[in-house]
Amino acid sequence: MHLVGLCRTSGDAVLLAIRVAKKSQRQVANDIGMEPAQLSRIISGNAHMPADMALCFARAVRNWGWQQWVAHSCGMDMVPRTESAEEKLARLEAENAELRMRAAA
């Protein structure tokens, strides 16, 4: 969180997340299906990271740095969501049903 707090812009946070992952900007852009030039514009502040790419980006860099910056800039912190046993059972049943449908197709 200390490093996230030092980021002044969303682009700074995106670049920090990439550096923590020890990947190149080009690698991350390819991983998330974005043109390297677009990612460069995001980092330089001439464009913004699309919110609907947040999960894909986090998976590519294997950290939540950018999302933590967004929360921090709003005066909040990110905490892992916990699910009850009933919620977990419902989620697993839904995932199981989806896998069965795919296997049957």
N, C-alpha and C positions, 0 to 999 in steps of 0.2 A: 504494500500500500504506500510505502514511503516513495518509491519510484513513481507510482501512478500520480501521487500528489504533486510531483515536480513537473508533470506534463501540463503545458499551458493550453494546448489545443488537442482536438481530436486526432489530428494528423500526427502530433507528437506521440500520442498514446498508441496509435497504429504502428508507428515505427518502433516504439519500445517493445511492443508485443512481438514484432518480427525479430528484433535483435535478441530478445530473451529466447526465442525459438532457435536461434543460430541458423536461420535460413536467409536466403537472399530475397529481395523484393520480387524478383522474377519467379523464384520458386513458389512463393506464396501466391502470387497472382495466378500462376498456372494451376496451383492446387485448388483455388476457389473459382476458377473459370472467369477470370477478369483479365483484361488487357493490362500488361505491365505499365503502359502509359497512364491508364486510369488510376491504378494504385499509386503511381508517382504523383498524380494530381491530388489524390486524397491526402497523401503525406505532406505535400507542400501547402495544403490549405485551399487549393483551388477547386476542390470537390469534397464531398462527404461520403463516408462509408455508408452504404445502404443498410438500413436496420435489418432488412430481411436476409442479409448475408452474415449477420453476427455469429450465428452458430457455425456456419461453414468456416468462417475466418478463425474462430476459436479452435476448431478442430485442426485446422491447418497449422496454426502456431502453437498448439497444445498449451494454451493459457487463456485466461480471461482478462488480460490487461486492458484491452480497449473497453470492454464492457464495464470493468471496474472504474475506469476513468469516467465513463458516462454517468454511472451511479454517483461517484464522488463529486462530479461537477454539479449534481443536483442536491448535494448535501446528504447523500445516503451511502450505505455500504451494501455490498452483495453478501448474502448468506445462502448456503445451500438449503434448498427446500427439503423438508422431511415429509415422508408420506406415511400415513397410517397403514396398518396391516391390511385393512379393507381396501384402501386405495391401491396398494401394491398388488393385491390379488386381482382387482379389477383391471389394472394395467397389464399384468401378465396374461390374464385371460384374453384380453383384446389383442395383444401381440400374438398369442398362440392361435387365435382364430384367423388373424391375418395371414400367418405363416401357413396354416392349413389351406386357406383359399388359394394362395400362390402355388402350393404344392399340387393342388387339384387341377390347376389350370394348365 
